[in-house]
Amino acid sequence: MRLAEKIIQGDIRAAARLITQIDNHDPAAVTELQRLYPLTGRAEIVGVTGPPGAGKSTLTDKLIGAYRQQGKKVAVVAVDPSSSFTSGAVLGDRIRMNRHATDPGVFIRSLGTRGHLGGLSRSTGEVVNVFDAMGYEVIIIETVGVGQDEVEIAGTAHTTLVVTVPGLGDDIQAIKAGVFEIADIFVVNKADRPEAEKAVRDLTTLVGMNHPGEDEWWQPVLKTVASTSEGVDQLVEAIGRHYAFLLDSGKLQQFEEQKSQRHLCELLQEELYRQVRTRIREEQALNGQVRAIARRELDPYTAARQILTTGAGLALAKAGQIDP
Amino acid sequence: MRLAEKIIQGDIRAAARLITQIDNHDPAAVTELQRLYPLTGRAEIVGVTGPPGAGKSTLTDKLIGAYRQQGKKVAVVAVDPSSSFTSGAVLGDRIRMNRHATDPGVFIRSLGTRGHLGGLSRSTGEVVNVFDAMGYEVIIIETVGVGQDEVEIAGTAHTTLVVTVPGLGDDIQAIKAGVFEIADIFVVNKADRPEAEKAVRDLTTLVGMNHPGEDEWWQPVLKTVASTSEGVDQLVEAIGRHYAFLLDSGKLQQFEEQKSQRHLCELLQEELYRQVRTRIREEQALNGQVRAIARRELDPYTAARQILTTGAGLALAKAGQIDP
C-alpha cells in the first residue's frame, strides 16, 4: 500500500515518514503529496509567531488543550529555522508539549531547515497538507521569529497570532513593519507582569493608527498568561471569530487562491532551477562560460542573457519537460 | 557619467547609492554591476561569522586596524539577517567600528535582508564586487550566525573565520556540522576567560578527528582577545597563509569557478522565476489553474507539470528572451 493511502487511513508512522521526506526535500514525497492534495482544505490553520522567550510553546500547548476540550483533533508543526550556532532552546520547548504525546488526537512535529532557500515555507505548507488530509481539524504552525521565514509561513496560516511579552524594551519598536502586517491577533503573553497594560495600550494605539477600513479585520490585542491558561479561552474564541470573518467576507477563498498561486510558483521555480543547475553542470559550453566568468572575461549578467536567448536557452526550454 | 564610472573613480557616494540599489534588488543595479565586473577578482575576501556575543564586530574592528597598518584599503559588509522581532544589537555593534568612519581607506556598509529568498548571499557577493572594483584590497564580510545564510555567504569569502567564545556551553556542540565545514580558521575570542584552554583543546580535537588529508588545509585554532588586540596579528598572518595556500594549491581558481557557477545559477533562477510569476499573474489559463488548485480540483504538482509540458510551457520558453 502506498504511503499516502496509509496516511489517509490515519497511520501516524507513515505520516511521520512522509514528513521526514518533505523535510529532506526528497522527490519521492511528490507522488504522495499529490494523492493527499484533494483531501486538504478542511483544517483551520493557526500561526503562532513572536520573539524567543515570548512563551509561544506554552501558549501552543494551552491552545492544544483548549481545542482538545472542544473535541477537535490538533496537529502542530514547530518550525525551527535552526541557527547554525545556537540550538537546543526550541527542542527544549518541545518537551513541554509532550504531555500530549500519548493523546492520539494530537500530532506534533518539528521541522528544521535543511538549507534549501525558501524551502522552509514550502515544506511547512506541505506538512500542513499532510495533517489536513489526515483530518486534523486545527493545525498550529509555531515559528521562532527569525527573518523572512515567519512572514512566508504566515501566508500558510488562516489566522496568525503575533505573541509578545511586556517589557521587551519598547513594545511598539519590537513589532517591526513586516510583522505588524502578518498579525491577525496580537497576544500580550505573561500579562501578569507589571508592564502588561502599557504593552496592550501601545499595540492598541498601533492598530488604531493603521485604522483598517470598515470591512477590514480589526486586529484585537489580547492578554494571556499561558502558564496559568488565563485568557486562552478568549484567544480561542478570537481565532474562531477571525476564521468566520474570512469565510463570511469571501477572503478565505482569496487566501486559498493566493496560497495556490504561491505554491505553483514555488514548484515551477524549483523545477526550472533544478534544470538550470543540471544543465550548467553538464553542458560543456556552459562550463566554458563559467570559466570565462571566473577569469573576468565575461560577466555573469551577459552570460545569463546569452544562455536564455541562444542555443542553451532552447535546450533549457526543451528540458522543460518533466517525465510524468 | 554613469554610476559605475564614478564608482571606479572612487566616488564613495556613488558606491553607496549602488549598494542601496543592490540591497533593494533594484534591477537598475545590473547594468552598473556589469560594468564593474571586469575589475573584480583582485581583493582578498575574509568572512567573519559566529554566534551573537562572540565579539565579531570588535574583532572585525581590530582586523581593519591591522590591515590599515599594512597600508591596505579595507571594506566591510556587515550582513544582518534582520529578525523581524529583534533589532538593534547588530546596528549597535556598527557604532564601535565608527572610529574608522573618517578613514578614507575604510568603507563599511550594512546589508539587511529585504525578504528576497536567497537574495542575501547574492546581494552580499555583489556588494563585495563593488568594493573589489573600487580597489579595496581586503574585504571583510561579517555575518551574525543565523541559519543557512552564513553558509552561503562563506562561499563568497576566500577565508572564513568561525569565531567562538569560551563557556558557550559545550563548545563542540556549538559548532554544528554545517559550520565546521565552512571554517578555514577557528578563533576562540575572549581567550582571557578561564575556559579558553578547554575551548581550544576541544576544537583542536575536532579538527584532528576530521583529519584533513596531506594536501588539505588544516584548520588552525587561534586565540584572540579582540578588546585588547591580543592575537590579532597572528590571526592576520594565518589569514594570509590560508590565502597563499589557496593560490599555491590551485584551489583559488576552483573557488572562483564555483562562485561564478553559483552566481550564474542565481541569475538564471531569478530571471526564470520572474518570468514564471509574471506569466502566472497574467495568463488567463493559468488563473483558471490556480483557482482549480484552490478548489482542490487540481493538485499543484500536476499543474506545474502541465504548465511545463504544454502550451504554457512553450510560452514560458519563448519568454526566456530577456531584452538586451
Chai-1 contact restraints between the chains, C-beta under 6 A:
chainA,res_idxA,chainB,res_idxB,connection_type,confidence,min_distance_angstrom,max_distance_angstrom,comment,restraint_id
A,V30,B,Y301,contact,1.0,0.0,6.0,A-B,restraint_1
A,Q34,B,D299,contact,1.0,0.0,6.0,A-B,restraint_2
A,Q34,B,Y301,contact,1.0,0.0,6.0,A-B,restraint_3
A,Y37,B,D299,contact,1.0,0.0,6.0,A-B,restraint_4
A,P38,B,R296,contact,1.0,0.0,6.0,A-B,restraint_5
A,G41,B,R296,contact,1.0,0.0,6.0,A-B,restraint_6
A,P51,B,F85,contact,1.0,0.0,6.0,A-B,restraint_7
A,P81,B,G147,contact,1.0,0.0,6.0,A-B,restraint_8
A,S83,B,G145,contact,1.0,0.0,6.0,A-B,restraint_9
A,S83,B,V146,contact,1.0,0.0,6.0,A-B,restraint_10
A,S83,B,G147,contact,1.0,0.0,6.0,A-B,restraint_11
A,S84,B,G145,contact,1.0,0.0,6.0,A-B,restraint_12
A,S84,B,K176,contact,1.0,0.0,6.0,A-B,restraint_13
A,S84,B,G178,contact,1.0,0.0,6.0,A-B,restraint_14
A,S84,B,V179,contact,1.0,0.0,6.0,A-B,restraint_15
A,F85,B,P51,contact,1.0,0.0,6.0,A-B,restraint_16
A,F85,B,G145,contact,1.0,0.0,6.0,A-B,restraint_17
A,G115,B,Q148,contact,1.0,0.0,6.0,A-B,restraint_18
A,L117,B,L117,contact,1.0,0.0,6.0,A-B,restraint_19
A,L117,B,G118,contact,1.0,0.0,6.0,A-B,restraint_20
A,G118,B,L117,contact,1.0,0.0,6.0,A-B,restraint_21
A,G145,B,S84,contact,1.0,0.0,6.0,A-B,restraint_22
A,G145,B,F85,contact,1.0,0.0,6.0,A-B,restraint_23
A,V146,B,S83,contact,1.0,0.0,6.0,A-B,restraint_24
A,G147,B,P81,contact,1.0,0.0,6.0,A-B,restraint_25
A,G147,B,S83,contact,1.0,0.0,6.0,A-B,restraint_26
A,Q148,B,G115,contact,1.0,0.0,6.0,A-B,restraint_27
A,K176,B,S84,contact,1.0,0.0,6.0,A-B,restraint_28
A,G178,B,S84,contact,1.0,0.0,6.0,A-B,restraint_29
A,V179,B,S84,contact,1.0,0.0,6.0,A-B,restraint_30
A,E256,B,A294,contact,1.0,0.0,6.0,A-B,restraint_31
A,E257,B,V290,contact,1.0,0.0,6.0,A-B,restraint_32
A,E257,B,A294,contact,1.0,0.0,6.0,A-B,restraint_33
A,S260,B,V290,contact,1.0,0.0,6.0,A-B,restraint_34
A,S260,B,I293,contact,1.0,0.0,6.0,A-B,restraint_35
A,S260,B,A294,contact,1.0,0.0,6.0,A-B,restraint_36
A,Q261,B,V290,contact,1.0,0.0,6.0,A-B,restraint_37
A,H263,B,P300,contact,1.0,0.0,6.0,A-B,restraint_38
A,L264,B,P300,contact,1.0,0.0,6.0,A-B,restraint_39
A,L264,B,A303,contact,1.0,0.0,6.0,A-B,restraint_40
A,C265,B,R277,contact,1.0,0.0,6.0,A-B,restraint_41
A,C265,B,I280,contact,1.0,0.0,6.0,A-B,restraint_42
A,L267,B,P300,contact,1.0,0.0,6.0,A-B,restraint_43
A,L267,B,A304,contact,1.0,0.0,6.0,A-B,restraint_44
A,L268,B,V276,contact,1.0,0.0,6.0,A-B,restraint_45
A,L268,B,A304,contact,1.0,0.0,6.0,A-B,restraint_46
A,Q269,B,Y273,contact,1.0,0.0,6.0,A-B,restraint_47
A,L272,B,L272,contact,1.0,0.0,6.0,A-B,restraint_48
A,Y273,B,Q269,contact,1.0,0.0,6.0,A-B,restraint_49
A,V276,B,L268,contact,1.0,0.0,6.0,A-B,restraint_50
A,R277,B,C265,contact,1.0,0.0,6.0,A-B,restraint_51
A,I280,B,C265,contact,1.0,0.0,6.0,A-B,restraint_52
A,V290,B,E257,contact,1.0,0.0,6.0,A-B,restraint_53
A,V290,B,S260,contact,1.0,0.0,6.0,A-B,restraint_54
A,V290,B,Q261,contact,1.0,0.0,6.0,A-B,restraint_55
A,I293,B,S260,contact,1.0,0.0,6.0,A-B,restraint_56
A,A294,B,E256,contact,1.0,0.0,6.0,A-B,restraint_57
A,A294,B,E257,contact,1.0,0.0,6.0,A-B,restraint_58
A,A294,B,S260,contact,1.0,0.0,6.0,A-B,restraint_59
A,R296,B,P38,contact,1.0,0.0,6.0,A-B,restraint_60
A,R296,B,G41,contact,1.0,0.0,6.0,A-B,restraint_61
A,D299,B,Q34,contact,1.0,0.0,6.0,A-B,restraint_62
A,D299,B,Y37,contact,1.0,0.0,6.0,A-B,restraint_63
A,P300,B,H263,contact,1.0,0.0,6.0,A-B,restraint_64
A,P300,B,L264,contact,1.0,0.0,6.0,A-B,restraint_65
A,P300,B,L267,contact,1.0,0.0,6.0,A-B,restraint_66
A,Y301,B,V30,contact,1.0,0.0,6.0,A-B,restraint_67
A,Y301,B,Q34,contact,1.0,0.0,6.0,A-B,restraint_68
A,A303,B,L264,contact,1.0,0.0,6.0,A-B,restraint_69
A,A304,B,L267,contact,1.0,0.0,6.0,A-B,restraint_70
A,A304,B,L268,contact,1.0,0.0,6.0,A-B,restraint_71
A,R305,B,I322,contact,1.0,0.0,6.0,A-B,restraint_72
A,L308,B,G320,contact,1.0,0.0,6.0,A-B,restraint_73
A,L308,B,I322,contact,1.0,0.0,6.0,A-B,restraint_74
A,T309,B,Q321,contact,1.0,0.0,6.0,A-B,restraint_75
A,G313,B,G320,contact,1.0,0.0,6.0,A-B,restraint_76
A,A317,B,A317,contact,1.0,0.0,6.0,A-B,restraint_77
A,G320,B,L308,contact,1.0,0.0,6.0,A-B,restraint_78
A,G320,B,G313,contact,1.0,0.0,6.0,A-B,restraint_79
A,Q321,B,T309,contact,1.0,0.0,6.0,A-B,restraint_80
A,I322,B,R305,contact,1.0,0.0,6.0,A-B,restraint_81
A,I322,B,L308,contact,1.0,0.0,6.0,A-B,restraint_82
